Structure formats: C-alpha cells, structure tokens
Amino acid sequence: MASCADAAAWVLSEHDLIAALDATHRLQQRLAAVQLAVVRELDGRGTAIAQGASSTTVWLRHRLRLDVAAARRLVGLAASVDVAPPAVREALAGGAVSVEQARVIADTAATVTASAGAEVADKAVGVLVEWAAQFDPSLLRRMGTRILDHVAPDLADAAAAAALAAEAARATRDRHLTISEQTDGRLRLSGTLDAEAAALVRAAIDPLSAPAGPDDTRCAGQRRHDALADVCRLALRTGDLPDSGGDPAQIVVTTSYDGLTRQLSAGALDIGLRLTPDTVRRLACDATILPAVLGGAGQVLDVGRQRRLITGALRRALVLRDGGCAFPGCDRPPRWCAAHHIRHWADGGPTSLDNAVLLCGHHHRHVHRGEWTVRLGDDDHPEFIPPAWLDPEQLPRRNHYHRRT
C-alpha cells in the first residue's frame, strides 16, 4: 500500500489505470469484510458501553472520527453481514461483491429463508452473487424481490407477500433522522422515513408548501423548508409537547438586555446557533416564545440549598455553558439532558451553576455508578476523570462537540 500510494498515476496507461481501479476496489471490499467482523465482535462484547458510550455507533464516531450517519451505517452493515449465509461473507471477503451488495443479498436471503427455507435461500444467494457482477445495489434489491421466480417458481407468489412484509420491517429498522450542524450555523436534515411517517410529513407539509400567490418567488425546496418551520411553530403553540429537561418545550434566545433594547445585539439559541438582531427582536415580541435575558433583574443563578431541582434561569445558564451532554464524546442536545449535581444534593451540594453539569440519560446513569469523576476546570467548564482501568494516567477529558468557538 505504501509503495502504491507513492507511485505516480500519470505514468500508467489507461488499461493499467482501469486494472488498478478494479484491484483497489476489490481490496477495499476485502478490508471492509475484516472491519465489519471486528465491529460486530466489539458490539457483541459491549465494549462501547463499558467505556462510557451510549452505543457502539456513538463510540465508533468518537473513536474513528466519523459522522454519526457513517458510524450508524457501519454498525448496521456489521449486523447484516453477521447473520448472512456464509456464502455472502465469503463473497465479500473475496472482493466479489461490495459491502452494499452484500447487505442487499443478506436481506434477500433472510426473506427467502423465512418463506421458502434455507436450501432455497442458498440457491438465491448464489444467483444474486453472480448478478452482483453486473448490477448495482439498487437494481440488485429490485431483482431480489422476484428471486424465487428463478430459483423456486412454485413458491414465488406466496413469497411475494412475505417479501412485502420483510420490506416493511426493514423500513422500520432503517428509519432515522439526522440533524447535523454546518460550519455556518445552519442545520442539515437527512434521513429515511418509513411509509407511515412519510405520509404524515407529506400530509402536514404539502398544504403549507403551495405557492402563496403569483408573487411568491420561493423555489419548491424553500417552500418546504418554510412549511416545516410552520408545522413546528404550530406544535409549540399547542402546549401539548412533553417537557424538555424539566421546562416546557420552548425556544430559548439569549442576548444582552442593553443590546435587545437598542436593537443592536445578536442572540444565541440554546442549541448554539446565532441569530441576527432583527430576528431576536421579532422572537422577543412573540408571546409564545420565552425570551431569556441573562443578567437582567430576577435571573438568580445560585439558588443555594433552598431548591433541589435545576430549572428556569439556572438551567438556561447551564445550557449556555455546556451546550448539551458534557460527557466526552456525546453529542446529545440540551433538551435530551438532565442537570446533575456534581456534589450530590443529598450530600450537601448546593443547587448552583458551579455545582451542576448537563448529562443525557445514559451518561447520567453512567456517572452515578461512580467510576468517573466530574469537576469544573480552571475555566469553569466541566471535565471528566476516567477510571484507572480505562486510563491509568487518568487524564481529564472534555466534550468538544458543543464548543461554539
């Protein structure tokens, strides 16, 4: 690999370049087979949980510096290939199929096994592996829905219903929505909805996505964006949403009091995004949105021992400081987190900003087991001391996912 990386591609003929492309692709798939086996074994051993992560996906993202979608895909592929017939794993290890093709064949084999038995499934795998030399994963999956027409015609009709049910089960398994922050502060939405959720989203958004009139210059994508925002505003106004970290579901905008009154100050949302002064003023006028003005009258950030729960202004200050779950490697947002007393309230710890840290449910339980120590660093931000069995030097660790600078 080192010698290939240092070689100059421009000196190769077109024939040699194509041969090199094919060879590196086969090698990539063979390496993927090894990596998936390792991921599956680590997942089965519970390594991620033992090291403080909430899941293998989160652990892989932190360990390999992947985005969460890539880490989730890696875990899903490992699980699919692990339960696939041996011929699928052999084809992947030999570079005969790609990782995505292997997943398609594994899913199809599972469906055929349920409807026609293992012997027919083995025949189906053989045919699909041959087809993989000609067809990409999408076409291969489409052809796999009628694979019994080729290997067991007498069972094809009965199996079609089973295949439809299996496809619905896969849609349920693969459903997800990823919200990722871009470098300029905007959010990117991506994901896959199952049929029912897709119908609900379309039913809610389509009526609001129509052009507002002949003077509406928004493109279709912009209209759908605005429709989604409108649906969220409607949901917040109902008051029926569950509490978020002890407070009602709400938008929290933080700005300076003087800047707000002089219409000059930008604002910060509790999820770390910045807002223009005009937007801050507009939101402050909306009675259904709670303005949070730190430093103003009545914003008490230390309530001493008179109150145990960390709510209201104190929680909002905690959200601004931590940005989300403060445990190293966790990206859970503030609304998924509870406020944890660093020195337990039952042991005499005060309910104050310098004795609190935001933790998601998983890491809240993990910290309460007592292996990790939490403290505030010299800059008054939380840091975590790992147990000696994980890090003999017990170097303090911090969460870098919520940093705003």
C-alpha positions as a printed Julia matrix, in Angstrom:
405×3 Matrix{Float64}:
   0.0     0.0     0.0
   2.81    2.42    0.85
   4.54    1.85   -2.48
   1.27    2.26   -4.37
   0.49    5.5    -2.55
   3.87    6.92   -3.56
   3.57    5.81   -7.2
   2.68    8.35   -9.87
  -0.64    7.5   -11.54
   0.04    9.69  -14.57
   2.71    7.32  -15.92
   0.26    4.4   -16.19
  -1.57    3.52  -19.38
  -5.35    3.7   -19.44
  -5.51   -0.12  -19.33
  -3.28   -0.19  -16.24
  -5.28    2.58  -14.55
  -8.52    0.64  -15.01
  -6.86   -2.52  -13.72
  -5.61   -0.6   -10.68
  -9.1     0.77  -10.06
 -10.6    -2.74  -10.13
  -7.87   -4.13   -7.89
  -8.16   -1.38   -5.27
 -11.95   -1.76   -5.24
 -11.68   -5.5    -4.57
  -9.14   -4.85   -1.84
 -11.39   -2.22   -0.3
 -14.26   -4.71   -0.05
 -11.99   -7.36    1.48
 -10.78   -4.9     4.09
 -14.4    -3.91    4.74
 -15.22   -7.55    5.49
 -12.48   -7.61    8.14
 -13.6    -4.29    9.62
 -17.24   -5.39    9.82
 -16.25   -8.58   11.65
 -14.27   -6.51   14.16
 -17.14   -4.04   14.66
 -19.62   -6.87   15.21
 -17.36   -8.53   17.79
 -16.81   -5.25   19.67
 -20.55   -4.61   19.62
 -21.27   -8.09   20.95
 -18.79   -7.68   23.79
 -20.35   -4.39   24.88
 -17.04   -2.54   24.62
 -18.7     0.78   23.86
 -20.96    0.66   26.92
 -18.07   -0.39   29.16
 -16.08    2.63   28.02
 -18.9     5.07   28.74
 -20.52    5.49   25.32
 -24.28    5.18   24.96
 -23.95    2.86   21.95
 -21.45    1.32   19.58
 -22.47    3.93   16.99
 -21.52    6.8    19.3
 -18.28    5.06   20.29
 -17.26    4.49   16.67
 -18.0     8.08   15.77
 -15.69    9.29   18.54
 -13.04    6.6    18.03
 -12.78    6.76   14.24
 -13.86   10.43   13.9
 -16.82    9.53   11.68
 -20.05   11.43   11.33
 -22.95    9.74   13.08
 -24.59    8.56    9.83
 -21.4     6.75    8.76
 -20.98    5.18   12.2
 -24.61    4.01   12.24
 -24.22    2.56    8.76
 -21.1     0.66    9.85
 -22.91   -0.95   12.8
 -25.92   -1.82   10.64
 -23.77   -3.38    7.94
 -21.86   -5.41   10.52
 -25.11   -6.79   11.94
 -26.5    -7.64    8.48
 -23.37   -9.42    7.3
 -23.0   -11.26   10.6
 -26.33  -13.06   10.21
 -25.98  -13.59    6.46
 -25.32  -17.05    4.95
 -21.62  -18.0     4.8
 -21.62  -17.55    1.01
 -22.33  -13.83    1.43
 -19.42  -13.34    3.83
 -17.16  -15.37    1.53
 -18.14  -13.27   -1.49
 -17.42  -10.06    0.42
 -14.12  -11.35    1.8
 -13.11  -12.38   -1.71
 -13.95   -8.98   -3.18
 -16.68  -10.43   -5.42
 -19.39   -8.13   -4.01
 -19.39   -4.68   -2.45
 -20.49   -4.0     1.11
 -23.83   -2.56   -0.05
 -24.41   -5.5    -2.39
 -23.64   -7.87    0.48
 -26.3    -6.16    2.6
 -28.88   -6.48   -0.2
 -28.09  -10.17   -0.64
 -28.19  -10.76    3.12
 -31.6    -9.06    3.42
 -32.97  -11.04    0.46
 -31.6   -14.3     1.86
 -33.31  -13.64    5.19
 -36.63  -13.08    3.43
 -36.28  -16.21    1.31
 -35.28  -18.31    4.32
 -38.42  -17.24    6.17
 -40.7   -18.07    3.25
 -39.01  -20.98    1.47
 -36.32  -22.42    3.73
 -32.53  -22.36    3.96
 -31.91  -24.6     0.93
 -33.77  -22.28   -1.44
 -32.1   -19.28    0.22
 -28.67  -20.74   -0.55
 -29.65  -21.04   -4.22
 -30.89  -17.44   -4.18
 -27.59  -16.26   -2.7
 -25.66  -18.0    -5.47
 -27.73  -16.32   -8.17
 -27.51  -12.9    -6.54
 -23.75  -13.12   -6.11
 -23.49  -13.81   -9.86
 -25.79  -10.89  -10.65
 -23.69   -8.63   -8.41
 -21.03   -8.64  -11.11
 -23.46   -6.75  -13.38
 -25.89   -4.81  -11.21
 -25.56   -2.1    -8.56
 -27.23   -2.49   -5.12
 -30.46   -0.72   -6.11
 -31.07   -2.91   -9.14
 -29.96   -5.98   -7.22
 -32.53   -5.29   -4.49
 -35.26   -4.78   -7.07
 -34.4    -8.05   -8.8
 -34.16   -9.81   -5.45
 -37.85   -9.19   -4.79
 -38.61  -11.74   -7.55
 -35.66  -14.06   -6.99
 -37.98  -17.02   -6.37
 -39.15  -16.76   -9.96
 -35.67  -18.01  -10.82
 -34.87  -20.49   -8.05
 -38.3   -21.74   -6.89
 -41.15  -20.65   -9.24
 -43.74  -22.73   -7.4
 -43.2   -20.66   -4.24
 -42.91  -17.26   -5.85
 -46.45  -15.95   -5.35
 -46.68  -16.94   -1.7
 -43.26  -15.48   -1.04
 -44.16  -12.12   -2.61
 -46.39  -11.33    0.37
 -43.61  -12.31    2.76
 -41.2   -10.1     0.85
 -43.54   -7.14    1.21
 -43.77   -7.73    4.96
 -39.99   -8.02    5.17
 -39.58   -4.76    3.29
 -41.87   -3.06    5.78
 -39.79   -4.5     8.63
 -36.61   -3.19    7.0
 -38.18    0.24    6.61
 -38.97    0.23   10.32
 -35.44   -0.88   11.16
 -33.72    1.66    8.91
 -35.85    4.69    9.79
 -33.8     7.59   11.13
 -33.44   11.34   11.05
 -30.06   13.04   11.34
 -29.73   16.7    12.31
 -26.2    17.98   11.77
 -24.86   21.49   12.27
 -22.99   23.01    9.35
 -19.98   25.28    9.7
 -22.05   28.42    9.08
 -24.52   27.64   11.87
 -27.3    26.23    9.71
 -28.72   22.74   10.23
 -28.8    19.97    7.66
 -31.61   17.4     7.83
 -31.19   13.97    6.3
 -32.76   10.62    6.91
 -35.18    7.94    5.81
 -38.85    7.8     6.82
 -40.98    4.7     6.87
 -44.21    4.74    4.87
 -46.45    5.9     7.72
 -44.16    8.73    8.82
 -43.68    9.77    5.19
 -47.45   10.03    4.78
 -47.74   12.12    7.94
 -44.99   14.51    6.87
 -46.45   14.94    3.4
 -49.94   15.47    4.82
 -48.64   18.17    7.17
 -46.22   19.93    4.82
 -47.84   19.72    1.39
 -50.73   22.13    2.15
 -48.23   24.68    3.51
 -45.81   24.22    0.6
 -48.04   25.63   -2.12
 -47.02   28.99   -3.64
 -48.53   31.85   -1.67
 -49.51   33.63   -4.86
 -48.22   34.82   -8.22
 -45.6    36.99   -6.49
 -44.16   34.08   -4.45
 -40.58   33.73   -5.72
 -39.57   30.87   -3.41
 -38.46   27.63   -5.06
 -40.11   24.34   -4.06
 -37.33   23.47   -1.62
 -37.62   26.84    0.1
 -41.4    26.46    0.41
 -40.97   23.01    2.02
 -38.41   24.5     4.41
 -40.81   27.24    5.47
 -43.66   24.73    5.76
 -41.64   22.58    8.18
 -40.92   25.64   10.31
 -44.65   26.5    10.32
 -45.56   22.98   11.45
 -43.06   23.24   14.33
 -44.5    26.63   15.36
 -47.99   25.13   15.4
 -46.8    22.22   17.54
 -45.12   24.54   20.06
 -48.25   26.65   20.35
 -50.39   23.67   21.36
 -48.66   23.3    24.71
 -49.07   19.54   24.4
 -45.42   18.68   23.8
 -43.63   16.85   26.63
 -41.33   18.76   28.96
 -37.76   19.26   27.83
 -35.26   18.8    30.65
 -37.78   19.97   33.24
 -39.02   23.02   31.35
 -41.87   23.3    28.84
 -40.88   22.9    25.19
 -39.76   26.32   24.05
 -37.25   28.32   22.06
 -34.69   29.98   24.36
 -32.89   33.02   22.92
 -30.1    34.56   24.98
 -28.95   38.13   24.44
 -27.86   41.13   26.48
 -30.56   43.39   27.87
 -28.95   46.59   26.6
 -28.41   45.11   23.16
 -32.03   43.98   22.97
 -33.44   47.39   23.91
 -31.13   49.18   21.48
 -31.92   46.65   18.71
 -28.21   46.02   18.2
 -27.44   42.69   19.85
 -27.29   39.32   18.15
 -28.66   36.34   20.02
 -27.76   32.73   20.74
 -30.14   29.8    20.74
 -29.72   27.1    23.37
 -28.55   24.75   20.6
 -25.59   27.02   19.85
 -26.82   28.79   16.72
 -26.57   32.55   16.3
 -29.43   34.89   15.35
 -29.4    38.36   13.8
 -30.56   41.35   15.89
 -33.73   41.66   13.77
 -34.62   38.03   14.41
 -34.0    38.44   18.14
 -36.36   41.41   18.3
 -39.04   39.59   16.33
 -38.89   36.5    18.54
 -38.95   38.6    21.71
 -42.28   40.06   20.61
 -43.9    36.63   20.18
 -45.86   35.74   23.28
 -45.47   32.03   22.59
 -41.66   32.23   22.78
 -39.81   32.82   26.04
 -37.01   35.42   25.91
 -34.16   34.57   28.31
 -32.15   37.68   29.18
 -29.21   36.75   31.38
 -28.02   39.44   33.75
 -31.41   41.1    34.0
 -33.44   41.51   37.17
 -34.62   38.29   38.74
 -32.16   35.99   36.93
 -30.74   34.28   40.03
 -28.03   31.79   39.05
 -27.37   30.41   42.55
 -30.4    29.24   44.5
 -28.37   27.71   47.32
 -29.91   24.89   49.31
 -33.49   26.07   49.18
 -34.31   24.24   45.94
 -33.06   20.9    44.64
 -34.22   20.97   41.0
 -32.19   22.91   38.44
 -34.8    24.69   36.31
 -35.65   28.07   34.87
 -32.88   30.67   34.62
 -30.32   28.39   36.23
 -30.94   25.63   33.72
 -30.73   28.08   30.82
 -27.36   29.32   32.09
 -26.23   25.69   32.35
 -27.34   25.04   28.77
 -25.38   28.06   27.56
 -22.24   26.85   29.32
 -22.32   23.13   28.43
 -24.24   23.22   25.12
 -25.51   19.65   25.61
 -24.39   16.48   27.39
 -20.95   17.35   28.75
 -19.67   13.75   28.85
 -16.7    13.3    26.47
 -17.75   12.13   23.01
 -21.51   12.64   23.49
 -23.47   14.84   21.08
 -26.86   14.72   22.81
 -28.53   18.16   22.7
 -29.63   20.09   25.82
 -33.24   19.03   25.51
 -32.25   15.39   25.99
 -30.29   16.17   29.15
 -30.88   16.44   32.87
 -28.94   18.64   35.26
 -26.65   16.63   37.53
 -25.32   17.89   40.88
 -21.54   17.42   40.85
 -21.61   17.19   44.62
 -24.87   15.4    45.29
 -27.64   17.5    46.78
 -28.25   14.77   49.35
 -24.61   15.16   50.45
 -24.94   18.89   50.98
 -24.19   20.09   47.46
 -25.81   23.42   46.51
 -28.1    23.97   43.54
 -25.83   26.37   41.68
 -24.13   26.76   38.31
 -20.72   25.78   39.69
 -22.14   22.54   41.12
 -24.07   21.4    38.04
 -23.41   19.69   34.74
 -25.68   18.66   31.87
 -25.82   14.89   31.22
 -28.0    12.82   28.91
 -29.92    9.92   30.46
 -27.3     7.31   29.59
 -24.34    9.27   30.93
 -26.29   10.45   33.97
 -26.71    6.81   34.96
 -23.11    6.06   33.99
 -21.72    8.84   36.21
 -23.91    7.79   39.14
 -22.24    4.38   39.08
 -19.22    6.21   40.43
 -16.36    5.16   38.14
 -15.98    8.6    36.53
 -15.27   11.79   38.49
 -16.75   15.11   37.39
 -15.3    18.51   38.23
 -15.12   22.03   36.83
 -11.8    23.02   35.26
  -9.92   26.28   35.72
 -12.14   27.89   33.09
 -15.31   26.74   34.93
 -16.2    24.17   32.27
 -16.8    20.52   33.16
 -14.15   17.86   32.75
 -14.3    14.14   33.49
 -11.66   11.9    35.09
 -11.85    8.34   33.67
 -11.42    5.26   35.86
  -7.88    3.89   36.2
  -8.73    0.69   34.33
  -9.59    2.76   31.24
  -6.77    5.3    31.54
  -4.01    4.54   34.08
  -2.89    8.19   33.94
  -6.49    9.37   34.5
  -6.08   12.45   32.31
  -9.1    14.78   32.35
 -11.34   14.57   29.29
 -13.75   17.12   27.85
 -16.58   17.21   25.35
 -15.65   19.09   22.18
 -18.9    18.57   20.24
 -20.69   21.54   21.76
 -17.92   24.12   21.59
 -19.13   27.35   19.99
 -15.72   28.8    19.09
